[in-house]
Amino acid sequence: MTELTEQSEISHEQYGFTQDELDLLKAYYVHTDYVNENLIVTDIDTSQEIVNTENKLYKYAQEELYAASHPQYRWSTS
């Protein structure tokens, strides 16, 4: 299991990045938890409702990550 964990790291030798390249990549990382204030879970929610809300949160996070990780093109005409 430890070997798989090591292989999942971007700094693993199989990816072939130099230390300078790794330092450059770190500038693009944003380490944070995803928060959506529109979804709430209360004590009166059933386990199934909580799982459904968590699934919605996961899908919203995927959509935002997809939008943020793709280039946004801009052009103008004169």
Distance bins in CASP14 RR format, pairs under 12 A and 6 or more apart:
PFRMAT RR
TARGET T0000
AUTHOR 0000-0000-0000
RMODE 2
METHOD distances of the structure
MODEL  1
1 7 0 0 0 0 0 1 0 0 0 0 0
1 8 0 0 0 0 0 1 0 0 0 0 0
2 8 0 0 0 0 0 1 0 0 0 0 0
2 9 0 0 0 0 0 1 0 0 0 0 0
3 9 0 0 0 0 0 1 0 0 0 0 0
3 12 0 0 0 0 0 1 0 0 0 0 0
3 14 0 0 0 0 0 1 0 0 0 0 0
4 12 0 0 0 0 0 1 0 0 0 0 0
5 12 0 0 0 0 1 0 0 0 0 0 0
6 12 1 0 0 1 0 0 0 0 0 0 0
6 13 0 0 0 0 1 0 0 0 0 0 0
6 14 0 0 0 0 1 0 0 0 0 0 0
6 15 0 0 0 0 0 1 0 0 0 0 0
7 13 0 0 0 0 1 0 0 0 0 0 0
7 14 1 0 0 1 0 0 0 0 0 0 0
7 15 0 0 0 0 1 0 0 0 0 0 0
8 14 0 0 0 0 0 1 0 0 0 0 0
8 15 0 0 0 0 0 1 0 0 0 0 0
9 15 0 0 0 0 1 0 0 0 0 0 0
9 16 0 0 0 0 0 1 0 0 0 0 0
9 17 0 0 0 0 0 1 0 0 0 0 0
9 22 0 0 0 0 0 1 0 0 0 0 0
9 25 0 0 0 0 0 1 0 0 0 0 0
10 16 0 0 0 0 1 0 0 0 0 0 0
10 17 1 0 0 1 0 0 0 0 0 0 0
10 18 0 0 0 0 0 1 0 0 0 0 0
10 19 0 0 0 0 0 1 0 0 0 0 0
10 21 0 0 0 0 1 0 0 0 0 0 0
10 22 1 0 0 1 0 0 0 0 0 0 0
10 23 0 0 0 0 0 1 0 0 0 0 0
10 24 0 0 0 0 0 1 0 0 0 0 0
10 25 1 0 0 1 0 0 0 0 0 0 0
10 26 0 0 0 0 1 0 0 0 0 0 0
10 28 0 0 0 0 0 1 0 0 0 0 0
10 29 0 0 0 0 1 0 0 0 0 0 0
11 17 1 0 0 1 0 0 0 0 0 0 0
11 18 0 0 0 0 0 1 0 0 0 0 0
11 19 0 0 0 0 1 0 0 0 0 0 0
11 21 0 0 0 0 1 0 0 0 0 0 0
11 22 1 0 1 0 0 0 0 0 0 0 0
11 23 0 0 0 0 0 1 0 0 0 0 0
11 25 0 0 0 0 1 0 0 0 0 0 0
11 26 0 0 0 0 0 1 0 0 0 0 0
12 22 0 0 0 0 0 1 0 0 0 0 0
13 19 0 0 0 0 0 1 0 0 0 0 0
13 22 0 0 0 0 0 1 0 0 0 0 0
15 21 0 0 0 0 1 0 0 0 0 0 0
15 22 0 0 0 0 1 0 0 0 0 0 0
15 25 0 0 0 0 0 1 0 0 0 0 0
16 22 0 0 0 0 1 0 0 0 0 0 0
16 25 0 0 0 0 0 1 0 0 0 0 0
17 23 0 0 0 0 1 0 0 0 0 0 0
17 24 0 0 0 0 1 0 0 0 0 0 0
17 25 1 0 0 1 0 0 0 0 0 0 0
17 26 0 0 0 0 0 1 0 0 0 0 0
18 24 0 0 0 0 1 0 0 0 0 0 0
18 25 0 0 0 0 0 1 0 0 0 0 0
19 25 0 0 0 0 0 1 0 0 0 0 0
19 26 0 0 0 0 0 1 0 0 0 0 0
20 26 0 0 0 0 0 1 0 0 0 0 0
20 27 0 0 0 0 0 1 0 0 0 0 0
21 27 0 0 0 0 0 1 0 0 0 0 0
21 28 0 0 0 0 0 1 0 0 0 0 0
22 28 0 0 0 0 0 1 0 0 0 0 0
22 29 0 0 0 0 0 1 0 0 0 0 0
23 29 0 0 0 0 0 1 0 0 0 0 0
28 68 0 0 0 0 0 1 0 0 0 0 0
28 69 0 0 0 0 1 0 0 0 0 0 0
29 69 0 0 0 0 0 1 0 0 0 0 0
30 64 0 0 0 0 0 1 0 0 0 0 0
30 65 0 0 0 0 0 1 0 0 0 0 0
30 68 0 0 0 0 1 0 0 0 0 0 0
30 69 0 0 0 0 0 1 0 0 0 0 0
32 61 0 0 0 0 0 1 0 0 0 0 0
32 64 0 0 0 0 0 1 0 0 0 0 0
32 65 0 0 0 0 0 1 0 0 0 0 0
32 68 0 0 0 0 0 1 0 0 0 0 0
33 57 0 0 0 0 0 1 0 0 0 0 0
33 61 0 0 0 0 1 0 0 0 0 0 0
34 54 0 0 0 0 0 1 0 0 0 0 0
34 56 0 0 0 0 0 1 0 0 0 0 0
34 57 1 0 0 1 0 0 0 0 0 0 0
34 58 0 0 0 0 1 0 0 0 0 0 0
34 59 0 0 0 0 0 1 0 0 0 0 0
34 60 1 0 0 1 0 0 0 0 0 0 0
34 61 1 0 1 0 0 0 0 0 0 0 0
34 62 0 0 0 0 1 0 0 0 0 0 0
34 63 0 0 0 0 0 1 0 0 0 0 0
34 64 1 0 0 1 0 0 0 0 0 0 0
34 65 0 0 0 0 1 0 0 0 0 0 0
34 68 0 0 0 0 0 1 0 0 0 0 0
35 57 0 0 0 0 1 0 0 0 0 0 0
35 60 0 0 0 0 0 1 0 0 0 0 0
35 61 0 0 0 0 1 0 0 0 0 0 0
35 64 0 0 0 0 0 1 0 0 0 0 0
36 53 0 0 0 0 1 0 0 0 0 0 0
36 54 0 0 0 0 0 1 0 0 0 0 0
36 56 0 0 0 0 1 0 0 0 0 0 0
36 57 1 0 1 0 0 0 0 0 0 0 0
36 58 0 0 0 0 0 1 0 0 0 0 0
36 59 0 0 0 0 0 1 0 0 0 0 0
36 60 1 0 1 0 0 0 0 0 0 0 0
36 61 1 0 0 1 0 0 0 0 0 0 0
36 62 0 0 0 0 0 1 0 0 0 0 0
36 63 0 0 0 0 0 1 0 0 0 0 0
36 64 0 0 0 0 1 0 0 0 0 0 0
37 57 0 0 0 0 0 1 0 0 0 0 0
37 60 0 0 0 0 0 1 0 0 0 0 0
38 53 0 0 0 0 0 1 0 0 0 0 0
38 56 0 0 0 0 1 0 0 0 0 0 0
38 57 0 0 0 0 1 0 0 0 0 0 0
38 60 0 0 0 0 1 0 0 0 0 0 0
39 45 0 0 0 0 0 1 0 0 0 0 0
39 49 0 0 0 0 0 1 0 0 0 0 0
39 50 0 0 0 0 0 1 0 0 0 0 0
39 52 0 0 0 0 0 1 0 0 0 0 0
39 53 1 0 1 0 0 0 0 0 0 0 0
39 54 0 0 0 0 1 0 0 0 0 0 0
39 55 0 0 0 0 0 1 0 0 0 0 0
39 56 1 0 0 1 0 0 0 0 0 0 0
39 57 1 0 1 0 0 0 0 0 0 0 0
39 58 0 0 0 0 0 1 0 0 0 0 0
39 59 0 0 0 0 0 1 0 0 0 0 0
39 60 1 0 0 1 0 0 0 0 0 0 0
39 61 0 0 0 0 0 1 0 0 0 0 0
40 49 0 0 0 0 0 1 0 0 0 0 0
40 50 0 0 0 0 0 1 0 0 0 0 0
40 53 1 0 0 1 0 0 0 0 0 0 0
40 54 0 0 0 0 0 1 0 0 0 0 0
40 56 0 0 0 0 0 1 0 0 0 0 0
40 57 0 0 0 0 0 1 0 0 0 0 0
41 47 0 0 0 0 0 1 0 0 0 0 0
41 48 0 0 0 0 0 1 0 0 0 0 0
41 49 1 0 0 1 0 0 0 0 0 0 0
41 50 1 0 1 0 0 0 0 0 0 0 0
41 51 0 0 0 0 0 1 0 0 0 0 0
41 52 0 0 0 0 0 1 0 0 0 0 0
41 53 1 0 1 0 0 0 0 0 0 0 0
41 54 0 0 0 0 1 0 0 0 0 0 0
41 56 0 0 0 0 0 1 0 0 0 0 0
41 57 0 0 0 0 1 0 0 0 0 0 0
42 49 0 0 0 0 1 0 0 0 0 0 0
42 50 0 0 0 0 1 0 0 0 0 0 0
42 53 0 0 0 0 1 0 0 0 0 0 0
43 49 0 0 0 0 0 1 0 0 0 0 0
43 50 0 0 0 0 0 1 0 0 0 0 0
44 50 0 0 0 0 0 1 0 0 0 0 0
45 51 0 0 0 0 1 0 0 0 0 0 0
45 52 0 0 0 0 1 0 0 0 0 0 0
45 53 1 0 0 1 0 0 0 0 0 0 0
45 54 0 0 0 0 0 1 0 0 0 0 0
46 52 0 0 0 0 1 0 0 0 0 0 0
46 53 0 0 0 0 0 1 0 0 0 0 0
47 53 0 0 0 0 0 1 0 0 0 0 0
47 54 0 0 0 0 0 1 0 0 0 0 0
48 54 0 0 0 0 0 1 0 0 0 0 0
48 55 0 0 0 0 0 1 0 0 0 0 0
49 55 0 0 0 0 0 1 0 0 0 0 0
49 56 0 0 0 0 0 1 0 0 0 0 0
50 56 0 0 0 0 0 1 0 0 0 0 0
50 57 0 0 0 0 0 1 0 0 0 0 0
51 57 0 0 0 0 0 1 0 0 0 0 0
51 58 0 0 0 0 0 1 0 0 0 0 0
52 58 0 0 0 0 0 1 0 0 0 0 0
52 59 0 0 0 0 0 1 0 0 0 0 0
53 59 0 0 0 0 0 1 0 0 0 0 0
53 60 0 0 0 0 0 1 0 0 0 0 0
54 60 0 0 0 0 0 1 0 0 0 0 0
54 61 0 0 0 0 0 1 0 0 0 0 0
55 61 0 0 0 0 0 1 0 0 0 0 0
55 62 0 0 0 0 0 1 0 0 0 0 0
56 62 0 0 0 0 0 1 0 0 0 0 0
56 63 0 0 0 0 0 1 0 0 0 0 0
57 63 0 0 0 0 0 1 0 0 0 0 0
57 64 0 0 0 0 0 1 0 0 0 0 0
58 64 0 0 0 0 0 1 0 0 0 0 0
58 65 0 0 0 0 0 1 0 0 0 0 0
59 65 0 0 0 0 0 1 0 0 0 0 0
59 66 0 0 0 0 0 1 0 0 0 0 0
60 66 0 0 0 0 0 1 0 0 0 0 0
60 67 0 0 0 0 0 1 0 0 0 0 0
61 67 0 0 0 0 0 1 0 0 0 0 0
61 68 0 0 0 0 0 1 0 0 0 0 0
62 68 0 0 0 0 0 1 0 0 0 0 0
62 69 0 0 0 0 0 1 0 0 0 0 0
63 69 0 0 0 0 0 1 0 0 0 0 0
63 70 0 0 0 0 0 1 0 0 0 0 0
64 70 0 0 0 0 0 1 0 0 0 0 0
END
